[in-house]
Amino acid sequence: MNATNVAQTVKGLLSSELMVEVPVGRMDADDSLRDVYGLDSLGFVELRVMCEENFGITISEDDFSPQHFATLGTVVSLVERLLKEQENTAQPAG
């Protein structure tokens, strides 16, 4: 999955599942999940679970941090990194 698809999927989750009122077309990578989208602690947990389910990844306790869940862009970067790690692990050594 490429970066654009990851970002669009996360935006869709924020809009449809977490009821963020900012239209998907106006969401920006630098938008704060707390200040712009209004996520609270439960919203962060829900976003974590939805990312894990939608992308087939596991977000560790270390990765579930304010550093990785500060903005739309940091979440997208985290998901991309975990997808890449998963892809590298799944490939047979050659």
C-alpha positions as CSV (number, residue, x, y, z in Angstrom):
1,M,0.0,0.0,0.0
2,N,1.5,3.4,-1.0
3,A,1.6,6.5,1.1
4,T,-1.4,8.1,-0.6
5,N,-3.6,5.1,0.1
6,V,-2.5,4.9,3.7
7,A,-3.3,8.6,4.2
8,Q,-6.7,8.3,2.5
9,T,-7.5,5.3,4.6
10,V,-6.6,7.0,7.9
11,K,-8.6,10.1,6.9
12,G,-11.6,7.9,6.1
13,L,-11.3,6.2,9.5
14,L,-11.2,9.6,11.2
15,S,-14.2,10.8,9.3
16,S,-16.5,7.7,9.2
17,E,-15.5,5.8,12.4
18,L,-14.4,8.6,14.8
19,M,-16.9,11.2,13.5
20,V,-14.2,13.9,13.0
21,E,-16.1,16.9,11.6
22,V,-13.3,18.2,9.4
23,P,-14.1,17.1,5.8
24,V,-11.6,14.6,4.4
25,G,-10.7,17.0,1.6
26,R,-9.6,19.6,4.1
27,M,-7.5,17.2,6.3
28,D,-3.8,18.0,6.3
29,A,-0.8,16.0,7.5
30,D,0.1,18.7,10.0
31,D,-3.4,18.7,11.7
32,S,-3.3,17.9,15.4
33,L,-5.4,14.9,16.2
34,R,-6.3,16.4,19.6
35,D,-6.6,20.1,18.8
36,V,-7.9,20.1,15.2
37,Y,-9.9,16.8,15.2
38,G,-10.9,16.7,18.8
39,L,-9.7,13.2,19.7
40,D,-9.6,12.3,23.3
41,S,-7.9,9.4,25.0
42,L,-10.6,7.0,23.9
43,G,-10.4,8.3,20.4
44,F,-6.6,7.6,20.3
45,V,-7.2,4.0,21.4
46,E,-10.0,3.6,18.8
47,L,-7.7,5.0,16.1
48,R,-5.0,2.6,17.1
49,V,-7.3,-0.4,17.0
50,M,-8.8,0.7,13.6
51,C,-5.3,1.1,12.1
52,E,-4.3,-2.3,13.3
53,E,-7.5,-3.9,11.9
54,N,-7.5,-2.1,8.6
55,F,-3.8,-2.4,7.8
56,G,-3.1,-5.8,9.4
57,I,-0.4,-4.4,11.7
58,T,0.3,-4.4,15.4
59,I,1.1,-1.1,17.1
60,S,3.2,-1.8,20.1
61,E,3.0,0.0,23.4
62,D,6.2,1.8,22.5
63,D,4.8,3.0,19.2
64,F,1.5,4.0,20.8
65,S,2.9,7.3,22.0
66,P,2.2,11.0,21.7
67,Q,5.2,11.2,19.3
68,H,3.4,8.9,16.8
69,F,-0.2,10.0,17.4
70,A,0.3,13.8,17.4
71,T,-0.8,14.6,13.9
72,L,-2.4,12.9,10.9
73,G,1.1,12.8,9.3
74,T,2.7,11.1,12.3
75,V,0.1,8.3,12.3
76,V,0.4,7.8,8.5
77,S,4.2,7.6,8.9
78,L,3.9,5.1,11.7
79,V,1.5,2.9,9.7
80,E,3.8,3.1,6.6
81,R,6.8,2.1,8.7
82,L,5.0,-0.8,10.3
83,L,3.7,-2.0,6.9
84,K,7.3,-1.8,5.5
85,E,8.7,-3.8,8.4
86,Q,6.0,-6.4,8.0
87,E,6.7,-6.6,4.3
88,N,10.4,-7.1,4.9
89,T,9.8,-9.7,7.6
90,A,7.4,-11.6,5.3
91,Q,9.8,-11.8,2.4
92,P,12.0,-15.0,2.4
93,A,15.7,-14.4,2.8
94,G,17.4,-14.9,-0.4
